[in-house]
């Protein structure tokens, strides 16, 4: 197996804010829209 340098960020790294279109509603969503939600 070939050794490959990892480009993964360390666990716990904060995500940068982003703005993307929601493909279902066509509304723009951002990271801050999900800040109050916790993963299961």
Contact map, one row per residue, 1 for C-alpha under 8 A:
1110000000000000000000000000000000000000
1111000000000000000000000000000000000000
1111100000000000000000000000000000000000
0111110000000000000000000000000000000000
0011111000000000000000000000000000000000
0001111100000000000000000000000000000000
0000111110000000000000000000000000000000
0000011111000000000000000000000000000000
0000001111101000000000000000000000000000
0000000111111000000000000000000000000000
0000000011111000000000000000000000000000
0000000001111100000000000000000000000000
0000000011111110000000000000000000000000
0000000000011111000000000000000000000000
0000000000001111100000000000000000000000
0000000000000111110000000000001000000000
0000000000000011111000000000011100000000
0000000000000001111100000000011000000000
0000000000000000111110000001111000000000
0000000000000000011111000001110000000000
0000000000000000001111100111100000000000
0000000000000000000111111111100000000000
0000000000000000000011111110000000000000
0000000000000000000001111100000000000000
0000000000000000000001111110000000000000
0000000000000000000011111111000000000000
0000000000000000000011101111100000000000
0000000000000000001111000111110000000000
0000000000000000001111000011111010000000
0000000000000000111100000001111111000000
0000000000000001111000000000111111100000
0000000000000000100000000000011111110000
0000000000000000000000000000111111110000
0000000000000000000000000000011111111000
0000000000000000000000000000001111111100
0000000000000000000000000000000111111100
0000000000000000000000000000000001111110
0000000000000000000000000000000000111111
0000000000000000000000000000000000001111
0000000000000000000000000000000000000111
